[in-house]
Amino acid sequence: MIKVLQVGCGKMSKYTMKYVFEHGASIVAALDLDKKIIGSDIGEIIGVESKGVMVESIEDIEKIIKRTKPDIAIVETMSLLNDIRSVVRKCVSNGVNVITTCEEAFFASNSNPNVWKEIDILAKANNVTVTGTGYQDVFWGNLVSVLAGTTNKIAKIKGSSSYNVEDYGIALATAHGAGLSLKEFDEKIASVDRMSDEERKRIIESGEYLPSYMWNTVGWIADKLDLHIVRMSQECVPQVCDEDLQSSTLNITIPVGNATGMSAVVTAETEEGTIIEAECIGKVYKPDEVDTNKWTIIGEPETTITVEKPSTVELTCANIVNRIPDVINAESGFVPTSQMGEPRYRVKNLDEYLD
């Protein structure tokens, strides 16, 4: 039986931990920093009977790893690599594989190469694997590569996806500028993209760049399709609403005229001539809004695929769990899923897929 360490017991962990148990693996420990849930049985979070595993403080992670000896850690906390760096290092240093919903970790080498390399070296030294995955692995990544596989020539790949930041927790909502005034949004988020290519390169190399989720996705797509990027740009635009919106995640009412989130458009030019243009729209939804996902391959022939009302949270968590054998089986290092093959539906217990 595969032993799993759950790091982060917020909204998404409800599904992730449920799916782990349903696929014949075991949660041996669960960690968080929220004192309100530390001491709770994870069964309360999942909504089932007691599991005999209490949420413990993330500050004790190394002691808990030594006690429980997990095979892999599911890290569901923050969206940027710098924010999960310490936790990942502690897992890897103690011989624990890591799979994370951290969006930057999906293809971290194009936005924070120094920390990516640092973790890659450490993971190789300890013979474990680190990867980032989730909804984007399928609906922003492998779905695109499958469509590309039916195309003779591609001039442009164009995608757009939207999601409700309320479903993911405060870190994601804050990263999207939800609740900010338009002036604050411009100063804290949009201004980051008004720079030369040289300045962006310098900031990326310093580890201080703030990529949108599509920045890492575009890098992943290029890697999967063997395209070589020569230039990338990013533009973040605030989303606003014509009515006040209540945000339960931020615990505020967003007034008319303030940002409810943002649209981020990333454009990449490649040596091969193919353009990749991808947009993600993350915001606090109005009551009648739903998730959308649309991709078009422009070329010979042209193909468009639209996924209506995807259950983004559940799909993210199911992908995380289904990917666990892939991570354990993969070569050591910080390895993107673009180098692991396509996700698979797991009929058997997860341990039966291990090499």
N, C-alpha and C positions, 0 to 999 in steps of 0.2 A: 504494500500500500504506500502510495506517495504521500509524504508528510509535508504539509503546507503551513507556512507562517503568513498570517494575514497582517499586513501593515497598513493601517488606516481603516477605521470602522465607521465610515460615513455612509452616505446614501447608497453608493454603488456596492458596498460590501455586502449588503443584504442579499443581492443576487449572486455575487461572486462566491460567497461562502456556501450558499444553498447549492449552487451548481457543482462545487467541489465535492460536497458530500454525495450528491446524486450521481457523480461519475466515479464513485468508488475510491476516492482519496480522503484524506483526513486533515482537518484544521487542528494543528497541535498547539498553536498559540495565536493570540490576536492582540495587536498593539494599537494604541492611540495616545494622543496628548490631551484629549478632552476629559477633564476630571468628572464630567457629568456621566460619562459612559464607562470609565475605568471601574472595574469591579462588577460590571454587568456580565451575565452569561451570554455568549454569542447566540444562543437560541432565541433570546429576546430580540436581537437585531434581525435575525432571519425570519422570525415569526413562527417558530416551531418549539418543540419541547426542549428542555435543558440539554445542552451538549456537554456540560461538565468542563467547559473551557471559558475562563473569565478573561475579560479584556484587561490587559496590563499596560503599564506606562511604557511608552516608546523609549523613554530614557534608559530603560533597563534592557534594551534590545540584545546586547552582546551576552549578558548573563542568561537571558531567556533562550537565545540560540544554543548556547552550550548545554542548557538543561533539556531542550526538546529535540535538538538535532534535526531540523527540517531539511528537506531536499531542495525546496524552492520557496522563495518569498514572493507573494503578490503585493506589490507596493502601489497603493491607491491613495495618494495624498495630494501632491502638488503637480503643477503643469510644466515647470521649468527644471532643467537638469541641475542647475546650481542648488535648487531647493531640496532635491532628493539625494544629492551627492553624498552627504554624510551617512545616511541610512544605507544606501547602496554599497558604499565602501565597507561598512561594518558587516553587512551580509556576505559580501564577496570575500572579505578577509577571513571570514570564518567558514569558508567552503560552501556557501549557500548560493544556488542559482537565483536569479532575479527576473521576474516578468512584471512590467509596470504599465499603468495607464498614463503615465507622464507623457504628454503629447510631444514634447521636444525629444524624448528618448526614441521616438519612432524612427528618426533618422538624424541623430544628434551631431553627427560629424560635420554637417553643413551649417550649424549655427553656434556650436560650442565645441570646437575641435580639440581644445586642450583638455577639458574635463572628460570628453569622450575618450581621448587617447589614454588619459590617466586611468580611467576605469577599465578600458580595454586591456591595458598592461597588467593591472591588478587581477582581473578576471582570468587571464591566461596563466598568470603565476600560480593561481589557486585552482586551476582546472575547472572553472565554472563559466556559465554563460549569463549575460545580461541582455535583455531585449525590451523594446517598447512596442506595445500593440494595442488592439481595441477595435472599435468600430471602423477606424480609418484603414485598418489592415485589409478589410474586405471591400468596403464601399467607396473608399478613396484610393485604393491600391490595387488589389488583385482583380477587382471588377474591371478596372481600366486595362490592366494587362491582358485579361482574357479577351476584351473587345479588340485590343490592339493585335492580338494573335489571329484575328479574322480579317485583318485589313492589309491590303497590298502596299499602300503608301500613306504615310501620315504627315499632313502639313501642320496640324494643330490638335492638341488635346485641351478641351475646355470643360471645366467642371464647376458646379456650385452645390453647396450643401448647407442646410440650416438646422439649428438645434436650439432647444430651450435651455439657457444657462441655469435655470431653476433646478434642473434634473441632476446637476453634477456637483453642487456644493459651492461654498464661498470663494475658494481659490480660483475656480474657473470664471465665476461671475465677475470677480474683481479684475482678472486678467483681461476681460473683454470691456472694461470701462463702464459696466452697468452702474447707473446711479450718478455718474459724474455729470457736471455741467459741461456744456460744449467747450467752454474755455479750458476747463480742467482736462477734458478728453484730448484737446489739441496739445496741451502742454505735456501731458503724461504719456500719451500713446501715439497720436498722429505725428507729432513732431519728430519722433524717432526715425521716421521713414524719409524725411526731407534731408537727404544727404547724398554725397557723391558715392560712386562705387568704391573709391579708395577709402573713404571714411567708413563706409559699411564694413569693408574688409578688415579695417583696423579694429573696429568695435567687436566684430565676430571673433577675431583672434585674441581679444582681451577677455572674452567670456562674458561681456556685458550686453550682448545683443538680445533684444526681446522679439523672438520670431512669432509670427502668427502660426496657427497649427498647419496651415497650408504650405508654409515655408519648408517644413520638414517633410510634408507629404510630397511636394514637388520633387525634392531630392530623392525620396524613396522611389517615385515613379521612374525617374531618370535611371536610377540604379537598376531597377527591375527590367527596364527595356533596353539597357545597355546604351543609353544616350548620355552624351557628355556636355554638361552645362558650362557655358562660357560667360553667362551674365544672368543675374537674378535681381528683381526689384519687388518691392512690397508697398502696398498702399492700404492704410486702415481708415475707414470712414465710419463715423458714429451713426447708429440707428436711433431714431426718435419715434415717439408715439404721440398721437393727437388726444390722448387721455391719460390721466394718472394711472400708474400701474403699481400694484402691490407686489413686492418681492419678499417671499417668505425666507429665501436663502440669505438675503442681505438684511432682512428685518427692517425694511424701509418702504416708504411709498415714493416711487420715482415720479417727480412732477412732470407735467407736460413741458416739452422742450429740452429735457435732460436726456442723456444717452441711456438707452435701454440695453445697449450692447454695441457690437460693431460688425461691420463687414470688412474682411481682409482679403485683398486680391493679390496673389503672387504670380508673377510672370517670369518664365525662364526661357532663355534662348540657348539652343544647343548647337554643337559642331555639325550635327547631322541635318540641321535646318528645321527640325521640328520644334514648334513653340508649345510650351505647356503653360496654360493659364488656369489657375484654380482659385475659387472663392469660397470662403466659409463665412457664414452669417450666424453668429452666436448672440442671442439677446433674450431678454425676458419677454415671453410671449403674451400677446393678447389672448383672451379666452378662445377665440376661433382659429388661432394659428396652430400649425402642425409642422413636424419635421419634414424636410424634403431632401432629395438627393438626385442630381441630374448630371450626366456626363455625355459629352459629344466627341466622337472621333471624327475630325474633319480631314478628309482625304479621299482615297479610292478604295472602297466606297465610303460614304458618310453614314455614321451610325449614332443614334441617340438612345440612351437608356435612362428611364426615370423610375426611381423607387419611391412609391407613395407611402407616407406615414410610417417610415421605419421606426421600430421600437429601439431607438438608439442606445439607451442605457442597457437594456437586456442583451442586445446584440453585442455591445462592448464586453459585457461580463462573460457571455458565452464564449466569445472568441478568446478571451484571456484564459479560460479554463481549458478549452480545446487545444490551445497552443502549448500547454504545459509540457507534454511529451516532446514536442519539437524543440523546446528550449533545453531540456535535459539531454536530448540526443545530439544537439548541435555542437559544433566545434567550440572551444572555449574562446572567450573574449566578449566584447560588446558588439553583438551581431544583429543587424536589422533583419526583420522578417522577410525582406526582399531577397534574402539569401537562404531562406529556410523552406522554400516551396510553398504551395498553396495551403490554406487552412483546411482541416478535415473535420467532418462530423465524427464524433467518437461514440460508437455503439457499445464498445466494451469498457471495462474499467480502465482508467488512464494508465495504470502501471503495465497493462498488457501491450501498450504501444512503445514501450521502452526497448531500445536496442540491447 
